[in-house]
Amino acid sequence: MRASLLRVLRRWGRAWSRQGILVHLLQLVQTESNSKGKRGLVMIQIDALSRMEFERAMAQGDMPFLKHLLDKQHYRLSTLYPGLPCTTPRVQAELFYGERDAVPSFSFYDRSRDRIAMMYYPQDARHVEEALQEHDPGLLGQGIAYSNIFTGGAREAHFCIAGLGLSDVLLKSRFISLLLLLVFHVASLLRTVVLMGIETLLALIDCLRGLFSGYDLWKEIKFVPSRVAVCVLLRDLVTIGAGLDVFRGMPVVHANLMGYHEQSHRRGPSSRFAHWTLKGIDRAVKRIYRAAQRSTLREYDVWIYADHGQEETMPYHLVQGCSMNKTLDTLLEIQAPSQPTNRQVHMGLLDRLGLSRWSIPESLSGGSGAQAVVTALGPYGHIYLPKYWDGDREALAVRLCEEGGVPLVMWRDGEGVVVHSQDRRYHLPQEGKDLLQRDVPFLEEMVQDLVRACHHRHAGDLIICGWQGTRGPTLSFARERGGHGGLGLRETEAFALLPNHVVADETGKGYLRPRDLRRAAQAVLTPERVPAEHRQPVSPLARGARLRVMTYNVHSLPCVGAKTTKRTVCLGVSAASHMAGALSCALS
């Protein structure tokens, strides 16, 4: 009788809670009635945080909650190799659709459309994702996506580049409903306002520091509102939305937290301003995690990972005295200037939130091969030579290294790749280890991925890379102090923080790839569709040994979370077994 009364009170409490009222007012879809007790998944992506900087952040107290998960909540830390080039669209294509070769880099010349494609543009991101969806519906089907490049096939996609901003769910909501959303989260709203004020002050201080360091005044001023919006406003909107999604029992929620990415590009991945944002990200993860644990409709796993890392970079134009485009024009000895896309992209608030319907400028059209094209938004890029140019490509590559100061220039040679550096030449894949010179378990895959990227159908005639290894800092062809997409150690070594019961590294290779996370996620979301060879292994001891269990009960106690499932029972038995073991040791 008492248990039944408690269940009724919980149902009423849920219906009249802040989240319950908002779900009703916003007319949000709720999970099926028969999904209670089923597993769900929350994936939180911390954009551009390398494992090295993540461990440093935990050590110096910037991310106390994630350290708590690792130390006391049965989580383990694994290395995540993002693949090459290590960019968000490439990682999300492999994670959401299982495709490793979706894009050759963040920006490239799309020969099929005679366009310079940039994954900041909704039409370009949507074009790539539509091609991916022809072969796979996406990992996030029937789920929710926040602040991604691709939607992953999600039912509702918010602030995603390929989804053109907010989903129809919120766009069609009445103004009064959206106003109530703010009213019901007044504490979060006040906290956001205060944090935005603090962030604005820090941004202005950082702006002045940038001016004294020689940065452009107008660009520094334009960066202030963008920084505040991404580091605080977008983060809190994503956090509130993810909390509502787990309350209504959505099967999968993927949220990308971008604040660190923005700061590390501007000031460097190890800068104080970049690490300041990690404190807010840690609090956001904590709020989402606790909301998932309180859900009465599903048993949620919460996974935290980074899609790639960042390298400390030096802008190429500061070292060489001119842009990459100017260098190329000089070496080609042509009058028509090459088309630049290697400038630092500065977008407004609506653009960064995915709410602006961008149109690609005519200046970014390909020109049908009449001009040289350079696409380099970081330390890795492509050079597309004009059709009329009949010079020696190999000789041009040598001159780019020796006269143009480009650390690495690559070109296709049969099924392999030739890499020319400032001191020698390498033939890939045979001499990949000599080129990269590092002791990492994913070295062989790095070499294979680099060869595949250079042979991509949209790859340039020449591929340039600013990584210098031990010879000097990584050069970026954009105006930034932190970059990714190249061959650096930090940018190619991200992390995954997963519960101990998740078996993602099935082969024991010592690291994960996005496709490993994909398989593990499929085992949670659609276990019946996972091939037998990829199912979670069962210990031989569990199959062959005899297990005797003795239990007793002194009184009844309804489950605090109102979820009595096989998993909660197993957790209780596990805790009891530890207590029994400790008691046995004490008595002996």
C-alpha positions in Angstrom: 0.0 0.0 0.0 2.8 2.4 1.0 4.8 1.6 -2.1 1.7 2.1 -4.4 1.1 5.5 -2.7 4.7 6.5 -3.3 4.5 5.6 -6.9 1.3 7.7 -7.4 3.0 10.6 -5.7 6.0 10.3 -7.9 3.9 10.3 -11.0 2.1 13.4 -9.9 5.3 15.0 -8.8 6.8 14.3 -12.2 3.8 15.7 -14.1 3.8 18.9 -12.1 7.5 19.4 -11.9 9.3 22.2 -13.7 10.5 19.8 -16.4 7.1 18.2 -16.7 5.3 21.5 -17.2 7.8 22.6 -19.8 7.6 19.4 -21.7 3.8 19.9 -21.9 3.9 23.6 -22.8 6.6 23.1 -25.5 4.7 20.1 -26.8 7.8 18.0 -26.7 7.7 14.3 -27.8 8.1 11.9 -24.9 9.5 8.4 -24.9 7.3 5.4 -25.5 5.5 4.1 -22.5 7.2 0.7 -22.8 10.7 2.1 -22.7 10.8 2.4 -18.9 13.8 0.6 -17.6 15.5 0.5 -21.0 19.0 1.9 -21.4 19.7 5.3 -22.8 22.8 7.1 -23.7 24.1 10.7 -23.2 27.2 11.6 -25.1 29.0 14.8 -24.2 31.7 16.0 -26.5 34.2 18.5 -25.2 35.4 20.1 -28.4 39.2 20.2 -29.1 40.4 19.1 -25.6 43.5 16.9 -25.9 44.2 14.1 -23.3 47.3 16.0 -22.2 45.3 19.2 -21.4 42.5 17.2 -19.9 44.8 15.6 -17.4 46.4 18.9 -16.7 43.0 20.5 -16.1 42.1 17.8 -13.6 45.4 18.0 -11.8 45.1 21.8 -11.3 41.5 21.6 -10.2 39.8 23.0 -13.3 37.5 20.0 -13.7 36.8 18.6 -10.3 33.6 16.7 -11.3 35.2 14.8 -14.1 38.0 13.9 -11.7 35.4 12.7 -9.2 33.9 10.4 -11.9 37.3 9.0 -12.7 38.3 8.5 -9.1 35.1 7.4 -7.4 32.4 6.6 -9.9 33.9 3.6 -11.7 34.9 5.5 -14.8 38.1 4.9 -16.8 40.2 7.2 -19.0 41.1 6.0 -22.5 43.1 7.5 -25.4 40.9 8.4 -28.4 42.7 8.7 -31.7 40.5 10.9 -34.0 41.9 9.9 -37.3 43.4 12.2 -39.9 42.8 15.0 -40.6 41.7 15.5 -37.0 38.7 17.8 -37.4 35.2 17.7 -36.0 33.4 16.8 -39.3 35.7 13.9 -39.9 35.3 12.6 -36.4 31.5 13.0 -36.4 31.2 11.4 -39.8 32.9 8.3 -38.4 31.0 8.3 -35.1 27.6 9.0 -36.5 27.8 7.2 -39.9 30.8 4.9 -39.7 32.5 6.8 -42.6 36.2 7.6 -42.3 36.6 9.4 -45.6 33.8 11.9 -45.6 35.9 15.0 -46.0 39.6 15.6 -46.8 39.8 18.5 -44.4 37.6 21.2 -42.8 37.7 23.3 -46.0 38.3 21.9 -49.5 37.5 22.4 -53.1 34.5 20.3 -54.1 35.2 19.4 -57.7 31.7 18.0 -58.2 30.1 21.4 -57.5 33.0 23.7 -58.4 32.8 25.2 -55.0 35.1 25.8 -52.1 33.3 23.9 -49.3 33.7 25.0 -45.7 32.0 23.0 -42.9 31.0 26.3 -41.3 28.5 26.8 -44.1 25.1 25.0 -43.6 24.7 24.1 -47.3 28.1 22.5 -47.4 27.7 20.5 -44.2 24.2 19.5 -45.3 25.5 18.3 -48.7 28.1 16.1 -47.1 25.7 14.7 -44.5 23.1 13.9 -47.2 25.7 11.8 -49.0 26.5 10.0 -45.7 22.8 9.3 -45.0 22.5 7.5 -48.3 24.4 4.6 -46.7 23.5 4.9 -43.1 20.6 6.6 -41.2 22.8 7.9 -38.4 23.6 6.9 -34.9 21.3 9.5 -33.3 18.0 8.3 -34.9 15.1 9.2 -32.6 17.5 11.2 -30.4 18.6 14.8 -29.9 21.7 16.6 -31.2 23.2 19.9 -29.9 25.8 22.2 -31.4 27.3 19.7 -33.9 28.5 19.9 -37.4 26.3 17.0 -38.5 22.9 16.1 -37.0 23.7 12.4 -36.9 20.1 11.6 -38.1 18.7 13.0 -34.9 14.9 13.6 -34.6 15.6 17.0 -33.2 18.8 19.0 -34.0 19.6 22.3 -32.2 22.4 24.6 -33.1 23.8 22.1 -35.7 25.4 23.5 -38.8 23.9 20.9 -41.1 20.5 21.4 -39.5 20.4 25.2 -40.0 20.0 26.0 -36.3 17.0 25.2 -34.0 14.8 22.3 -34.8 11.2 22.8 -35.8 10.2 21.8 -32.3 11.3 25.1 -30.8 10.8 27.2 -33.9 7.1 26.3 -33.9 6.7 26.8 -30.1 4.5 29.7 -29.0 6.3 32.8 -27.6 4.6 32.4 -24.2 6.0 28.8 -24.0 9.5 30.0 -24.7 9.0 32.8 -22.1 8.0 30.2 -19.6 11.1 28.3 -20.4 13.1 31.2 -19.1 10.9 31.7 -16.1 11.1 28.1 -15.0 14.9 28.3 -15.3 15.2 31.7 -13.6 18.1 30.4 -11.4 19.9 29.2 -14.5 19.1 32.5 -16.3 20.5 34.6 -13.4 23.6 32.4 -13.3 24.0 32.8 -17.1 23.7 36.6 -16.9 26.3 36.8 -14.1 28.7 34.5 -15.9 28.1 36.4 -19.1 29.1 39.6 -17.3 32.2 38.0 -15.9 33.1 36.5 -19.3 32.5 39.9 -20.9 35.0 41.5 -18.5 37.5 38.8 -19.1 37.0 39.1 -22.8 37.6 42.8 -22.7 40.8 42.3 -20.7 41.9 39.6 -23.2 41.0 42.0 -26.0 43.4 44.6 -24.6 46.1 42.0 -24.1 45.6 41.0 -27.8 46.0 44.6 -28.9 49.3 45.0 -27.0 50.4 41.8 -28.7 49.8 43.2 -32.1 46.4 41.8 -33.0 43.9 43.8 -35.1 41.6 46.1 -33.1 38.4 45.4 -35.0 38.9 41.6 -35.0 39.5 41.7 -31.3 36.3 43.6 -30.6 34.3 41.3 -32.9 35.6 38.3 -30.9 34.2 39.6 -27.6 30.4 38.9 -28.1 31.2 35.6 -30.0 33.3 34.4 -27.1 30.7 35.3 -24.5 27.9 33.6 -26.5 29.7 30.4 -27.1 31.4 30.1 -23.7 28.4 30.9 -21.6 25.1 31.3 -23.5 25.3 28.4 -25.8 26.7 26.1 -23.1 23.8 26.9 -20.7 21.2 26.5 -23.5 22.6 23.1 -24.3 22.8 22.1 -20.7 19.1 23.0 -20.0 18.0 21.3 -23.2 19.9 18.1 -22.5 18.3 18.0 -19.0 14.8 18.2 -20.5 15.7 15.5 -23.0 16.7 12.9 -20.4 13.6 13.9 -18.3 11.4 12.9 -21.2 13.4 9.7 -21.8 14.9 10.3 -25.2 17.0 7.2 -26.2 20.2 9.2 -27.1 21.4 12.7 -26.5 24.6 14.1 -28.0 25.8 17.5 -26.8 28.9 19.3 -28.0 30.4 21.9 -25.6 32.5 24.3 -27.6 33.8 27.0 -25.3 37.3 25.6 -24.9 37.5 25.1 -28.7 36.9 28.8 -29.3 39.3 30.0 -26.6 42.1 27.6 -27.5 42.0 28.7 -31.2 42.3 32.3 -30.2 44.9 32.1 -27.4 46.3 28.6 -27.4 45.2 25.3 -25.8 47.3 25.8 -22.7 46.4 29.4 -22.1 44.7 30.5 -18.8 41.7 31.9 -20.8 41.2 28.5 -22.5 41.4 26.6 -19.2 39.0 29.1 -17.6 36.2 27.8 -19.8 36.9 24.2 -18.6 35.5 25.1 -15.2 32.1 26.0 -16.7 32.2 23.0 -18.9 32.8 20.8 -15.9 29.8 22.3 -14.2 27.7 21.7 -17.3 28.7 18.1 -17.4 27.8 17.7 -13.8 24.3 19.1 -14.3 23.7 16.9 -17.3 25.0 13.8 -15.4 22.8 14.4 -12.4 19.7 15.0 -14.6 20.5 11.6 -16.3 20.8 9.9 -13.0 17.4 11.3 -11.8 15.6 10.1 -14.9 12.7 7.7 -14.1 12.2 6.5 -17.7 15.6 5.2 -18.7 18.9 3.9 -17.3 21.3 6.4 -18.8 25.0 5.9 -19.5 26.9 9.2 -19.6 30.0 9.2 -21.8 32.4 12.2 -22.0 34.9 12.4 -24.8 36.8 14.9 -27.0 36.8 14.8 -30.7 40.4 15.9 -31.1 43.0 17.9 -29.5 44.8 21.3 -30.2 48.3 22.2 -30.9 50.1 25.4 -29.9 50.6 27.1 -33.3 52.4 30.1 -34.8 50.7 31.9 -37.7 52.5 31.3 -41.0 52.2 34.9 -42.1 54.1 36.1 -39.0 57.0 33.7 -39.7 57.2 34.1 -43.4 56.1 37.7 -43.7 53.2 37.0 -46.1 50.2 34.7 -46.5 50.3 31.3 -48.1 48.4 32.7 -51.0 51.0 35.3 -51.7 53.8 32.7 -51.5 52.0 30.5 -54.0 51.4 33.3 -56.4 55.0 34.3 -56.3 56.2 30.7 -56.9 53.7 30.2 -59.7 54.7 33.5 -61.3 51.1 34.3 -62.2 49.2 37.6 -62.2 45.8 36.4 -61.2 45.8 36.0 -57.4 44.9 32.7 -55.9 41.7 32.4 -54.1 42.2 32.6 -50.3 40.3 30.6 -47.7 43.1 30.4 -45.2 42.0 33.5 -43.3 40.7 33.2 -39.8 36.9 32.9 -40.1 35.1 35.4 -38.0 31.4 34.7 -37.6 28.6 36.5 -35.8 26.6 35.1 -32.9 23.8 33.7 -35.1 26.4 32.1 -37.4 28.2 30.3 -34.5 24.9 29.1 -33.2 23.9 27.7 -36.6 20.9 30.1 -36.9 22.1 32.1 -39.8 21.3 30.8 -43.3 24.7 31.6 -44.8 25.1 32.0 -48.6 28.6 31.1 -50.0 30.1 34.3 -51.4 30.9 34.3 -55.1 34.5 34.8 -54.2 34.5 31.3 -52.9 33.4 29.7 -56.1 35.9 27.4 -57.7 36.3 29.3 -60.9 36.4 26.1 -62.9 40.1 25.7 -62.4 41.0 29.1 -63.9 42.9 30.2 -60.7 45.0 28.5 -58.0 43.0 27.7 -54.9 44.3 27.4 -51.4 42.1 25.9 -48.7 43.8 25.9 -45.3 41.9 26.8 -42.1 44.7 25.6 -39.8 48.0 23.7 -39.9 46.8 21.4 -42.8 45.4 22.4 -46.2 45.2 21.9 -49.9 46.6 23.6 -53.0 44.6 23.2 -56.2 46.7 24.2 -59.2 45.1 26.1 -62.2 44.3 23.9 -65.2 46.4 25.9 -67.5 49.5 25.5 -65.4 51.9 22.9 -66.9 54.8 23.2 -64.6 56.6 20.5 -62.6 54.5 19.7 -59.5 57.4 18.1 -57.7 59.7 21.1 -58.3 56.9 23.4 -57.0 56.7 21.3 -53.8 60.4 21.6 -53.3 60.3 25.4 -53.7 57.3 25.6 -51.3 59.5 24.0 -48.6 62.8 25.7 -49.3 61.6 29.1 -50.4 58.1 29.3 -49.0 58.9 27.9 -45.6 56.2 25.3 -45.6 57.3 22.4 -43.3 55.7 19.6 -45.2 54.4 19.3 -48.8 52.7 16.1 -49.9 51.5 14.7 -53.3 50.1 11.5 -54.6 52.5 9.0 -56.2 50.7 5.9 -57.5 49.0 4.3 -54.5 51.3 6.0 -52.1 52.3 9.5 -51.0 55.5 11.4 -51.3 56.2 13.8 -48.4 58.9 16.5 -48.9 60.2 18.2 -45.8 62.9 20.8 -45.4 65.6 18.2 -44.7 64.6 15.0 -46.6 61.9 13.1 -48.5 59.6 10.3 -47.3 57.6 7.7 -49.2 54.4 6.6 -47.5 53.3 4.2 -46.2 56.8 2.6 -46.1 58.6 5.4 -44.3 55.7 6.7 -42.1 57.4 5.8 -38.8 60.5 7.8 -39.9 58.3 10.8 -40.7 56.2 10.9 -37.5 58.8 9.7 -35.0 56.7 8.9 -32.0 55.9 6.0 -29.9 52.1 5.7 -29.9 50.0 2.6 -30.4 48.0 4.1 -33.3 51.1 5.1 -35.4 50.3 2.6 -38.1 46.7 3.8 -38.4 48.0 7.4 -38.6 50.1 6.6 -41.6 47.3 4.7 -43.3 44.9 7.6 -42.6 47.3 10.2 -44.0 47.6 8.2 -47.2 43.9 7.9 -47.5 43.3 11.6 -46.9 45.8 12.5 -49.6 44.0 10.2 -52.0 40.6 11.6 -51.2 38.6 12.6 -54.3 38.5 16.2 -53.3 42.1 16.4 -52.0 44.4 19.0 -53.5 47.1 18.6 -56.1 49.5 19.4 -53.3 48.8 19.0 -49.6 50.6 21.3 -47.1 51.1 20.8 -43.4 52.6 23.1 -40.8 53.8 20.4 -38.4 57.5 20.6 -37.8 58.1 17.9 -35.1 61.1 18.7 -33.0 62.3 21.3 -35.4 60.0 24.0 -34.2 56.4 25.0 -33.4 53.5 24.0 -35.6 52.7 26.6 -38.3 49.1 27.4 -38.9 48.0 28.9 -42.2 45.2 30.8 -40.4 45.5 33.6 -37.9 45.3 31.5 -34.7 47.4 30.5 -31.7 45.9 27.0 -31.5 45.0 24.7 -34.3 44.3 21.2 -35.3 43.9 19.0 -38.4 47.6 18.2 -38.8 50.0 15.6 -37.5 50.9 17.0 -34.0 51.0 14.7 -30.9 48.4 16.7 -28.9 45.9 17.2 -31.7 45.9 13.5 -32.6 45.5 12.3 -29.0 42.1 13.0 -27.5 40.3 11.1 -24.7 37.2 9.2 -23.8 35.9 8.9 -20.2 33.6 5.9 -20.1 32.0 3.8 -17.4 34.0 0.7 -16.5 31.3 -1.7 -17.8 31.5 -0.3 -21.4 33.7 -2.4 -23.6 34.8 -0.1 -26.4 38.3 -1.5 -27.1 37.3 -4.9 -28.3 40.6 -5.9 -29.7 42.8 -4.7 -26.9 44.8 -2.3 -29.1 45.2 0.2 -26.3 43.3 3.1 -27.8 39.9 4.0 -29.2 38.7 5.4 -32.5 35.4 7.1 -33.2 34.1 3.9 -34.8 34.8 2.0 -31.5 32.6 4.5 -29.7 30.0 4.0 -32.4 30.0 0.2 -31.9 29.8 0.6 -28.1 26.9 3.1 -28.5 25.0 0.7 -30.9 25.4 -2.0 -28.2 23.5 0.3 -25.8 20.9 1.7 -28.2 20.2 -1.3 -30.5 21.7 -4.4 -29.0 19.6 -6.7 -31.1 21.1 -5.2 -34.3 24.8 -5.6 -33.2 26.6 -8.4 -35.0 27.7 -11.3 -32.9 31.4 -10.5 -33.2 30.8 -7.0 -31.8 28.6 -7.8 -28.9 29.8 -7.3 -25.4 32.0 -10.3 -24.5 31.0 -12.6 -21.6 33.8 -13.8 -19.3 34.5 -17.5 -19.7 34.5 -17.8 -15.9 30.9 -16.5 -15.9 29.8 -19.2 -18.3 31.7 -22.1 -16.8 31.8 -21.5 -13.1 29.1 -22.3 -10.5 27.9 -19.3 -8.6 26.1 -19.6 -5.3 24.3 -16.5 -4.0 22.8 -16.1 -0.5 20.6 -13.1 0.3 18.3 -11.9 3.1 16.1 -8.9 3.7 15.2 -7.1 6.9 12.6 -4.7 5.6 11.3 -3.3 2.3 12.4 0.0 0.8 11.2 1.3 -2.5 13.9 2.3 -4.9 14.8 6.0 -4.4 15.0 6.7 -8.1 11.7 4.9 -8.7 13.6 2.5 -11.1 13.7 -1.1 -10.2 15.5 -2.7 -13.1 17.9 -5.5 -13.7 20.7 -3.1 -13.7 19.9 -1.5 -10.3 19.4 -4.9 -8.8 22.8 -6.0 -10.1 24.4 -2.9 -8.7 22.9 -3.6 -5.4 24.1 -7.2 -5.5 27.6 -6.0 -6.5 27.6 -3.6 -3.5 26.5 -6.3 -1.2 29.2 -8.7 -2.4 31.8 -6.1 -1.7 30.4 -5.6 1.8 30.4 -9.4 2.3 34.0 -9.7 1.1 35.1 -7.0 3.5 33.3 -8.6 6.4 34.8 -12.0 5.6 38.3 -10.5 5.6 37.6 -8.8 8.9 36.4 -12.0 10.5 39.3 -14.0 9.2 
